[in-house]
Amino acid sequence: MGSPGEGSSGTAKIHCLTHGMVARGMATNPRGCPANTRREHARQSGCCYSRMRWPYKISAMGLCHHAVVVAAFFLARCATEEILVMQVGKHDAAPPATTPVWTWECHSEHCEKLLLAEGAQVAQSLDTCKLLCGKYRTLWPRPTGEVSLGDSVLTISPNSITAELSQTGRQLSPKVNELFRNAAKEFQKNVMNLANGSGPVRSVGRSLLVECSISDTVLSSFKSDTDERYQLQISEASNGRVNASILALNFFGLRHGMETLSQLIIYNDITQELQILSSAHITDSPVFPHRGILLDTARNFISVDSIKRTLDGMAATKLNTFHWHITDSHSFPFQSSSYPQLSQYGAYTPRKVYTPEDIRSVVEYARVRGVRVVPEFDAPAHVGEGWQWAGPNVTVCVKAEPWHSYCVEPPCGQLNPTSDKVYEILAGIYHDMFELFDSDIFHMEEMSSEQIVHWLHSRQFGREESGFLELWDHFQTKALAEVVKANDGQSLPIVMWTSGLTHKGHVERYLNPSTYIIQIWTTGTDSLIGELVNKGYRIILSNYDALYFDCGFGAWVGEGNNWCSPYIGWQKVYMNSPYNILSNLGVTLDVNTAKLILGSEATLWTEQVDDASVDGRLWPRSSAMAERLWSNPPEGWQDAESRLLHHRERLVQRGVQAEALEPLWCLQNHGYCYL
């Protein structure tokens, strides 16, 4: 209830007493209404509250008759002071909805808005229509296997939704049991969020029992080879209960099944009820195993809350890898236990850091949502702020000017690959990261030729490419040894960006394809992509012409637009098929080459992004990539448009401030917004 002293209005439930009534949580005043109340109609409507003496009293003799009432406050004036006048009416379970004049009907697999016929008894809500219309209804991403969806809905009670987990074989591990409990809570929260901004939910309908079963009762960390398939069944039990069963090999497939189930439940804003499909059968699994988002949190600091919203969006779209670009030359927000000086010197402010507790919180939050967190530590390139304490021989070219002669953007900076102290510090950083992150892959940075070649020349090593490559190999060999040591002596795949080292004639000499995964940042027409796959390298696509979400905005150095303009619309993101890219480059796609194409990552570099804009830059464009990677549909973006508009609304309901794609009219009038 708003504060009357602020002139607010609101509603309250009140209980009638013998000669009056008492608002919940308020005191009564037996003296009745103020003596200076002059407006008789106000006194008859209820009772006057003094704006200066809130709460004053409630008196409504003869109006209640011991019934539960709802009070709607509105401003009026009693004598010379403003008062609030309480009107009294009978209480319902939910306020009555506005009488509908529109209904939606499914025609040719899309919902058509129609005037409700005169005398018609029932109007169908838009979301109910969408749940019953088309092959994939409201699902995002669309399933890849069998899809059989019913043609009617059942009302379910928000107060009677239960999820149970059983297992076949070994006893359920405590960690997996904890993950399931938290995922079940998240499922129930998502269902309740369906009504966000639309109205109350009536506590009527059938109970829903979600019976979950997994065979791997131990796996609690997502791995590159984790099997994410699941099977979902919805049916009506003989006792009237709605049963949903989810079968999966492990928790991560199970979680995907729960996400799909949540998308088969809608809020009917006409009846103010939750509704679920009466029947469904879905088998589903992803096409590509690596489906991720890279978020840079060093150029501008991104709060933990914003990171968690990003993870919420990833869960809603079945993305599984959060690539955390946590440091760069601009700032060092990672709080290292081994070398706390790094964030002391390098964080923008003492509060703009990621503590060990912050990182553990993000990792666990992601795990419940089926996402692994992969850290990227920039070295030897992209180093600057935070290293000032380490001494003069640890870094080179830091804040070198003119910057455009040394690096691609200010500030410049590079670790000194010949310094033993560099590897000592790196060992501590790697150890800290492996203590905090739970990832089976690790991301290392390429060396920046613009910086290190200048450094080599200044020390009479010459500017020949061979000298640069040999020095880089020296660094990579020593740094990789420290990574393995930090990982308890266990080797693991290392992801590296394309660079001069990955060019033709170089990559096979320095990078072992069994160890290194190459992440592509050049265009999708770069012939290097095909060469890498033909040489047996696993690749992750982040081609900037489709997956750099910072593109298409004004330049932040100089004027005009930024270097990778124009803006990339969701349609181009959706059509960025990894298989098509390789086919267009002449690569023969067979079972062996397909396994080398791990997937893609949408990237958000944050030179011009912070908490205020991160959601809109990522969403819903990342959702377009998510369906491409999960389903790889043969159809174009036009067939997905209506579902994506609905999914964008879903993201907003869950607290992700996804950018609007079209006027709301287009969502309500499918098929009319076209060129």
C-alpha positions in Angstrom: 0.0 0.0 0.0 1.4 3.4 -0.9 2.0 5.9 1.9 -1.1 8.2 2.1 1.3 11.0 3.2 2.6 10.8 -0.3 -0.8 11.0 -1.9 -0.7 7.4 -3.0 -3.5 5.0 -3.7 -3.7 1.2 -3.3 -5.8 -1.7 -2.0 -6.0 -3.6 1.3 -7.9 -6.5 2.7 -9.8 -5.7 5.9 -11.8 -7.7 8.4 -15.2 -6.5 9.7 -15.7 -6.2 13.4 -19.0 -5.8 15.4 -19.4 -2.1 14.7 -16.5 -1.4 12.4 -13.5 -2.8 10.7 -9.8 -2.9 11.1 -7.3 -2.7 8.2 -4.7 -5.4 8.4 -1.8 -4.1 10.4 -3.6 -0.8 11.4 -5.0 0.5 14.6 -8.6 1.6 15.1 -9.9 4.8 16.6 -13.1 4.4 18.5 -13.9 8.0 18.2 -15.1 7.6 14.7 -14.4 10.0 11.8 -12.8 13.4 12.5 -15.2 16.0 13.6 -14.2 18.4 10.9 -15.3 16.0 8.1 -17.8 18.1 6.1 -18.4 16.0 3.1 -21.3 13.7 4.0 -20.8 11.5 0.9 -17.3 10.8 2.0 -18.4 9.7 5.4 -21.1 7.5 3.9 -18.7 5.8 1.5 -16.4 4.7 4.2 -14.2 6.7 6.6 -11.8 9.6 6.5 -8.1 9.2 7.1 -6.2 12.2 8.2 -3.3 12.7 5.9 -1.3 14.2 8.8 -2.1 11.4 11.3 -1.8 8.2 9.3 -3.0 5.6 10.4 -5.9 7.5 11.9 -8.9 5.1 12.4 -11.3 3.0 10.5 -15.1 3.2 11.2 -17.7 1.8 8.9 -20.7 1.1 11.1 -23.4 -0.8 9.2 -21.3 -1.3 6.1 -19.5 -4.6 6.7 -21.8 -7.2 8.2 -18.7 -9.2 9.3 -17.7 -9.9 5.6 -14.2 -9.8 4.3 -13.9 -6.6 2.2 -11.5 -5.0 -0.2 -10.7 -1.4 0.3 -9.8 0.9 -2.6 -8.3 4.1 -1.5 -8.7 7.3 -3.4 -7.9 10.9 -2.6 -10.6 13.3 -1.5 -10.8 16.4 0.7 -12.5 16.6 4.1 -12.9 20.1 5.2 -9.6 22.0 4.9 -7.2 18.9 4.8 -6.7 16.1 2.3 -8.1 12.7 3.4 -8.2 9.2 2.0 -11.7 7.8 1.5 -12.2 4.0 1.8 -14.7 2.3 -0.5 -15.9 -1.1 0.5 -16.9 -4.1 -1.6 -17.0 -7.8 -1.4 -13.7 -9.8 -1.8 -13.0 -12.3 -4.5 -10.0 -14.6 -4.9 -8.7 -12.2 -7.6 -9.9 -8.9 -8.9 -12.3 -9.4 -11.9 -10.6 -9.1 -15.3 -11.7 -6.7 -17.9 -14.4 -8.2 -20.1 -12.5 -9.2 -23.2 -13.5 -8.1 -26.7 -10.7 -9.9 -28.6 -9.9 -13.6 -28.9 -7.2 -15.5 -30.7 -7.7 -18.5 -33.0 -5.1 -20.7 -34.6 -5.1 -20.5 -38.4 -2.4 -21.9 -40.7 -0.1 -22.4 -37.7 -0.3 -18.9 -36.4 -2.6 -17.1 -34.0 -5.1 -14.6 -35.5 -6.6 -11.8 -33.6 -10.4 -11.7 -33.9 -13.3 -9.7 -32.4 -15.1 -11.9 -30.0 -18.5 -12.8 -31.5 -21.5 -11.4 -29.9 -22.9 -13.8 -27.4 -19.7 -15.9 -27.3 -19.1 -17.3 -23.8 -15.3 -17.7 -23.8 -12.4 -15.8 -25.2 -9.1 -17.5 -25.8 -6.0 -15.6 -24.6 -3.0 -15.0 -27.0 -0.7 -17.2 -24.9 -3.2 -20.0 -24.8 -3.5 -19.8 -28.5 0.3 -19.9 -28.9 0.5 -22.9 -26.7 -1.9 -24.7 -29.0 -0.7 -23.4 -32.4 2.1 -24.6 -34.6 4.5 -27.5 -34.5 6.8 -26.1 -31.9 4.3 -23.8 -30.1 6.1 -21.6 -27.5 9.3 -23.7 -27.3 12.8 -22.1 -27.7 15.0 -23.6 -28.8 12.9 -26.0 -30.9 13.5 -29.7 -30.1 15.5 -31.8 -32.4 13.8 -35.2 -32.0 10.2 -36.4 -31.7 7.6 -33.7 -31.0 4.0 -34.6 -30.3 2.0 -31.8 -28.5 -1.6 -32.0 -27.4 -4.5 -29.8 -28.7 -6.0 -28.8 -25.3 -4.9 -27.2 -22.0 -5.5 -28.0 -18.4 -5.6 -25.5 -15.5 -3.0 -26.2 -12.8 -2.8 -24.7 -9.3 0.2 -22.6 -8.5 0.1 -24.0 -4.9 0.3 -27.6 -6.0 3.4 -28.1 -8.1 5.8 -30.8 -6.9 9.0 -32.2 -8.4 10.5 -35.5 -7.3 13.7 -37.2 -8.3 14.4 -40.9 -8.6 17.5 -42.7 -9.9 18.3 -46.0 -11.4 21.4 -47.8 -10.1 23.7 -46.0 -7.7 22.6 -43.8 -4.8 22.1 -40.2 -5.5 25.1 -38.1 -4.5 24.5 -35.2 -2.1 25.8 -32.7 -4.7 23.4 -33.9 -7.4 20.5 -34.0 -4.9 21.3 -30.4 -4.0 21.4 -29.4 -7.7 18.1 -31.0 -8.3 16.4 -29.2 -5.3 17.7 -25.9 -6.5 16.7 -26.5 -10.1 13.2 -27.5 -8.9 13.0 -24.2 -7.0 14.1 -22.4 -10.1 11.5 -24.2 -12.2 8.7 -23.2 -9.8 9.9 -19.6 -9.7 9.9 -19.4 -13.5 6.4 -20.8 -13.6 5.2 -18.1 -11.1 7.0 -15.4 -13.1 4.7 -16.1 -16.0 2.2 -13.7 -14.5 4.8 -10.9 -14.0 3.2 -7.6 -15.0 0.0 -9.3 -16.2 -2.1 -9.8 -13.0 -2.7 -12.2 -10.1 -2.8 -16.0 -10.4 -5.9 -17.7 -9.2 -5.3 -20.6 -6.8 -7.5 -23.0 -8.8 -6.8 -26.1 -10.9 -5.2 -29.5 -10.8 -2.0 -30.5 -9.1 1.2 -31.0 -11.2 3.6 -33.7 -10.3 7.0 -33.6 -12.1 8.7 -37.0 -11.9 12.3 -36.9 -12.8 14.8 -39.7 -13.3 18.5 -39.8 -14.1 20.9 -42.7 -14.5 24.2 -40.9 -13.7 23.7 -40.0 -10.0 27.2 -38.5 -9.5 28.0 -36.1 -12.4 27.7 -32.6 -11.0 30.2 -30.7 -13.2 29.4 -30.0 -16.9 32.1 -31.4 -19.2 32.7 -31.0 -22.9 31.4 -34.5 -23.6 28.3 -34.3 -21.2 25.3 -35.9 -22.8 22.5 -33.3 -22.6 19.6 -35.4 -24.1 16.3 -35.7 -22.3 12.8 -37.1 -22.8 9.7 -35.3 -21.6 6.1 -36.7 -21.3 3.0 -34.9 -20.1 -0.2 -36.8 -19.4 -3.5 -36.5 -17.4 -3.8 -39.0 -14.6 -7.0 -40.9 -13.7 -7.3 -38.9 -10.5 -7.2 -35.6 -12.4 -3.7 -34.8 -11.6 -1.3 -33.7 -14.3 1.8 -35.9 -14.5 5.0 -34.8 -16.2 7.9 -37.2 -16.4 11.5 -36.2 -17.5 14.1 -38.9 -18.2 17.8 -38.0 -18.7 21.2 -39.5 -18.4 22.4 -36.8 -15.9 21.4 -33.7 -14.1 22.2 -31.4 -17.0 19.9 -33.2 -19.4 17.3 -33.2 -16.7 17.6 -29.5 -16.2 17.0 -28.9 -19.9 13.9 -31.0 -19.7 12.6 -28.9 -16.8 13.2 -25.8 -18.9 11.2 -27.2 -21.8 8.4 -28.2 -19.4 8.3 -24.6 -18.0 7.8 -23.4 -21.6 4.7 -25.6 -22.0 3.0 -23.7 -19.2 1.4 -20.3 -19.8 -0.5 -17.7 -17.8 -3.9 -17.0 -19.2 -4.4 -13.3 -18.6 -8.2 -13.6 -19.3 -9.0 -16.3 -16.7 -5.9 -15.4 -14.5 -4.9 -19.1 -14.4 -1.9 -21.2 -15.1 -2.4 -23.6 -18.0 -0.4 -26.5 -19.2 -0.7 -28.7 -22.3 -2.9 -31.7 -21.6 -0.4 -34.1 -23.3 3.1 -33.9 -24.8 5.9 -36.2 -25.9 9.4 -34.8 -26.7 12.8 -36.3 -27.2 15.5 -33.7 -27.6 19.3 -33.3 -27.7 21.6 -30.5 -29.1 23.4 -30.5 -32.4 26.5 -28.7 -31.2 28.1 -29.4 -27.8 29.6 -26.0 -27.2 27.1 -23.2 -27.0 28.3 -20.1 -25.2 28.5 -16.4 -24.4 31.7 -14.5 -23.8 31.3 -11.5 -21.5 34.2 -9.1 -21.0 34.1 -7.7 -17.4 37.4 -5.8 -17.5 37.0 -3.0 -20.0 33.9 -2.0 -18.0 33.0 -3.7 -14.7 29.9 -5.9 -14.9 28.3 -6.6 -11.5 27.7 -10.1 -10.2 23.9 -9.5 -10.4 24.2 -8.7 -14.1 26.3 -11.8 -14.7 23.7 -13.9 -13.0 21.0 -12.3 -15.2 23.1 -13.4 -18.1 23.1 -16.9 -16.7 19.4 -16.8 -16.3 19.1 -15.9 -20.0 21.5 -18.8 -20.9 19.4 -21.2 -18.9 16.2 -20.2 -20.7 17.9 -20.9 -24.1 19.9 -24.0 -23.1 23.3 -22.4 -23.6 25.9 -24.2 -21.6 29.2 -22.2 -21.5 29.8 -18.9 -19.9 33.2 -17.7 -21.1 34.4 -15.1 -18.5 36.9 -12.7 -20.0 37.8 -11.5 -16.5 41.0 -9.4 -17.0 42.5 -7.1 -19.6 44.9 -4.2 -20.0 42.1 -1.8 -18.8 41.6 -3.3 -15.3 42.3 -6.4 -13.2 39.1 -7.0 -11.1 40.0 -10.7 -10.4 40.9 -10.9 -6.7 43.9 -13.2 -6.5 44.6 -14.8 -3.2 48.2 -15.4 -4.2 48.8 -11.9 -5.5 46.2 -9.5 -4.1 48.2 -6.6 -5.3 46.9 -7.3 -8.8 43.4 -6.1 -8.0 44.6 -3.6 -5.5 46.5 -1.8 -8.2 44.3 -2.8 -11.1 40.6 -2.6 -10.1 38.7 0.5 -11.1 37.6 0.9 -7.4 38.0 -1.3 -4.3 34.4 -2.4 -4.8 34.7 -3.2 -8.5 36.4 -6.6 -7.9 35.4 -10.2 -8.0 36.2 -11.8 -4.7 36.6 -15.6 -4.3 33.2 -15.7 -2.8 31.7 -13.8 -5.8 33.3 -16.3 -8.2 32.1 -19.3 -6.2 28.6 -17.8 -6.2 28.6 -17.3 -9.9 30.0 -20.8 -10.6 27.3 -22.5 -8.4 24.5 -20.3 -9.8 25.6 -21.3 -13.3 25.8 -25.0 -12.4 22.2 -25.1 -11.2 21.3 -23.6 -14.6 23.3 -26.1 -16.6 26.1 -23.8 -17.4 29.9 -24.2 -16.8 32.0 -21.1 -16.3 35.3 -21.0 -18.3 37.8 -18.4 -17.2 40.0 -16.6 -19.7 43.1 -15.0 -18.3 44.8 -12.6 -20.8 48.5 -13.3 -21.1 50.9 -12.4 -22.5 48.9 -9.8 -24.4 46.3 -7.4 -23.0 48.2 -6.8 -19.8 48.6 -3.4 -18.1 46.6 -2.1 -15.1 47.3 -4.1 -12.0 50.9 -5.1 -12.8 52.6 -1.9 -11.8 53.8 -3.4 -8.5 55.6 -6.3 -10.1 58.7 -4.4 -11.3 60.1 -2.9 -14.5 61.0 -6.1 -16.2 57.7 -8.0 -15.9 55.8 -5.9 -18.5 56.6 -4.0 -21.6 54.9 -1.3 -23.6 52.4 -0.5 -20.8 50.4 2.7 -21.7 52.9 3.2 -24.6 52.2 6.2 -26.8 51.2 6.8 -29.4 49.1 3.8 -28.6 48.0 3.1 -32.2 51.7 2.3 -33.0 51.8 -0.4 -30.3 48.3 -2.0 -29.9 44.8 -2.0 -31.3 43.2 0.1 -28.6 44.4 1.9 -25.5 45.9 1.1 -23.1 48.7 -1.1 -24.4 50.6 -3.6 -22.4 52.3 -7.0 -22.7 54.0 -9.4 -20.3 57.7 -9.9 -20.8 58.1 -13.5 -22.0 61.8 -13.6 -21.0 61.2 -12.7 -17.4 61.2 -15.6 -14.9 59.1 -13.6 -12.5 56.3 -13.5 -15.0 55.9 -17.3 -14.8 56.1 -17.2 -11.0 53.2 -14.8 -10.9 51.2 -16.7 -13.5 51.6 -19.9 -11.5 49.9 -18.2 -8.6 47.1 -16.8 -10.8 46.4 -20.1 -12.4 46.4 -21.9 -9.1 43.8 -19.4 -7.8 41.6 -19.8 -10.8 41.6 -23.6 -10.7 40.7 -23.4 -7.0 37.6 -21.3 -7.9 36.4 -22.4 -11.3 35.2 -25.8 -12.2 35.9 -26.1 -15.9 37.4 -28.9 -18.0 38.9 -26.4 -20.5 41.0 -23.2 -20.0 41.3 -20.2 -22.2 44.6 -18.5 -22.9 45.4 -15.4 -24.9 47.4 -15.0 -28.0 50.5 -12.8 -28.2 50.0 -9.4 -29.8 52.5 -9.0 -32.6 52.1 -5.2 -32.7 53.5 -5.0 -29.1 56.1 -7.8 -28.9 57.6 -7.2 -32.3 58.3 -3.6 -31.3 59.9 -4.9 -28.1 62.0 -7.4 -30.0 63.3 -4.8 -32.3 64.1 -2.4 -29.4 66.4 -5.2 -28.1 68.0 -6.0 -31.4 66.2 -9.3 -31.8 64.9 -8.1 -35.2 61.4 -7.8 -36.5 61.3 -11.1 -38.4 58.2 -13.1 -37.9 60.3 -16.2 -37.0 61.8 -14.4 -34.0 58.4 -13.5 -32.8 57.0 -17.0 -33.2 60.0 -18.6 -31.4 59.6 -16.2 -28.4 55.8 -16.9 -28.4 56.5 -20.6 -28.4 58.8 -20.1 -25.4 56.1 -18.3 -23.5 53.3 -20.7 -24.4 55.4 -23.8 -23.4 56.3 -22.4 -20.0 52.8 -20.9 -19.3 51.1 -24.2 -20.3 53.3 -26.1 -17.9 52.1 -23.8 -15.1 48.5 -24.4 -16.1 48.9 -28.2 -16.0 50.7 -27.9 -12.6 47.8 -25.7 -11.3 45.4 -28.4 -12.5 47.0 -31.0 -10.2 49.2 -32.2 -13.0 46.3 -33.0 -15.3 46.4 -31.9 -18.9 43.3 -30.3 -20.3 42.2 -28.6 -23.6 43.4 -25.1 -24.1 41.3 -22.6 -26.1 43.2 -19.9 -28.0 42.1 -17.1 -30.3 43.1 -17.0 -34.0 46.3 -15.0 -34.4 49.5 -14.9 -36.4 50.4 -18.2 -34.7 47.4 -20.0 -36.3 48.2 -18.9 -39.8 49.0 -21.4 -42.5 52.4 -23.1 -42.0 52.6 -22.0 -38.3 49.8 -23.6 -36.4 50.8 -27.3 -36.9 54.4 -26.5 -35.8 53.5 -24.8 -32.5 50.0 -26.0 -31.5 49.2 -29.6 -31.0 45.6 -30.3 -32.2 45.1 -32.7 -29.3 45.7 -29.9 -26.8 44.5 -26.7 -28.5 41.1 -25.6 -29.6 41.0 -22.6 -31.9 38.4 -19.9 -31.4 37.7 -17.9 -34.6 37.2 -14.2 -34.3 37.7 -13.3 -38.0 34.9 -13.3 -40.5 32.9 -16.4 -41.5 34.5 -16.3 -44.9 38.1 -16.6 -43.7 39.8 -19.5 -45.5 41.8 -20.2 -42.3 38.7 -21.8 -40.8 38.6 -24.5 -43.4 42.3 -25.0 -43.2 42.2 -25.5 -39.4 39.4 -28.1 -39.7 41.2 -29.9 -42.5 44.3 -30.1 -40.3 42.3 -31.7 -37.5 41.8 -28.7 -35.1 38.7 -28.3 -33.1 37.1 -24.9 -33.6 34.7 -22.6 -31.8 33.2 -19.9 -34.0 32.9 -16.3 -32.9 33.2 -14.7 -36.3 32.8 -11.0 -35.7 30.6 -10.4 -38.8 27.8 -12.3 -37.0 28.7 -12.8 -33.3 30.4 -9.7 -32.0 27.5 -7.9 -30.3 29.4 -4.7 -29.6 29.4 -3.9 -33.3 27.3 -1.2 -34.9 27.7 1.6 -32.4 29.6 4.9 -32.3 33.3 4.9 -32.1 34.8 5.4 -28.7 38.2 6.5 -30.0 37.8 9.1 -32.7 34.5 9.6 -34.5 32.1 7.7 -36.7 31.1 4.1 -36.1 33.2 1.4 -34.3 35.5 -0.8 -36.3 33.1 -3.7 -36.8 30.0 -1.9 -37.8 27.2 -2.3 -38.9 24.9 -3.5 -36.1 24.2 -7.3 -36.3 20.5 -8.1 -36.2 19.1 -11.3 -34.8 18.3 -12.6 -38.2 22.0 -12.7 -39.2 22.8 -14.3 -35.9 20.2 -16.9 -36.5 21.5 -17.8 -40.0 25.1 -18.1 -38.8 25.3 -21.8 -39.2 28.7 -23.4 -38.4 28.0 -26.2 -40.9 27.1 -23.8 -43.7 30.3 -21.7 -43.0 32.5 -24.8 -43.4 30.6 -26.0 -46.5 30.9 -22.6 -48.1 34.7 -22.9 -47.6 34.8 -26.2 -49.4 35.1 -28.5 -46.3 33.5 -31.9 -46.8 31.2 -32.4 -43.8 31.4 -36.0 -42.6 31.2 -37.6 -39.2 34.9 -36.8 -38.5 34.9 -33.2 -39.5 31.5 -32.5 -37.9 33.0 -33.5 -34.5 35.7 -30.8 -34.9 33.1 -28.0 -35.2 32.3 -27.7 -31.5 29.9 -24.7 -31.8 29.9 -21.0 -31.3 30.1 -18.2 -28.7 28.4 -14.8 -28.9 30.9 -12.2 -27.7 30.3 -9.0 -25.9 33.3 -6.8 -25.5 32.4 -4.0 -23.1 34.2 -0.8 -24.2 30.8 0.7 -24.4 28.7 -1.6 -22.2 28.1 -1.8 -18.5 25.3 -2.8 -16.1 22.9 -0.4 -17.7 23.1 -1.9 -21.2 24.5 -5.5 -20.9 21.1 -7.2 -21.0 19.9 -5.5 -24.1 23.2 -6.0 -26.0 23.1 -9.8 -25.3 19.4 -10.5 -25.5 17.4 -11.7 -27.4 20.2 -11.9 -30.0 22.0 -14.6 -28.0 18.7 -16.6 -28.1 18.9 -16.6 -31.9 22.3 -18.2 -31.7 21.1 -20.6 -29.1 18.5 -22.1 -31.4 20.9 -22.3 -34.3 23.4 -24.3 -32.1 20.8 -26.5 -30.4 18.6 -27.3 -33.3 20.4 -26.1 -36.5 17.0 -25.8 -38.3 16.9 -26.0 -42.1 14.4 -23.2 -42.3 15.2 -19.5 -42.3 14.7 -17.0 -39.6 11.2 -16.1 -40.8 9.8 -19.4 -39.4 11.3 -18.6 -36.0 10.2 -15.0 -35.7 6.9 -15.5 -33.9 8.5 -17.9 -31.3 11.4 -15.5 -30.7 9.0 -12.6 -30.0 7.3 -14.8 -27.4 10.6 -16.0 -26.0 11.7 -12.4 -25.6 8.7 -11.8 -23.4 9.6 -14.8 -21.4 13.1 -13.4 -20.8 11.6 -10.1 -19.5 9.2 -12.0 -17.3 12.3 -13.7 -15.7 14.0 -10.4 -15.1 16.3 -10.2 -18.1 15.9 -6.8 -19.7 16.0 -8.1 -23.3 15.8 -5.5 -26.1 12.5 -5.2 -27.9 12.6 -6.4 -31.5 9.4 -5.1 -32.8 6.2 -3.3 -31.7 4.0 -5.4 -29.4 1.4 -5.2 -32.2 3.6 -7.6 -34.2 3.5 -10.2 -31.4 -0.3 -9.9 -31.4 -0.7 -9.9 -35.2 1.5 -12.7 -36.5 2.4 -12.4 -40.1 1.7 -8.7 -40.7 5.1 -7.3 -40.0 7.1 -8.1 -43.1 8.8 -6.6 -46.1 
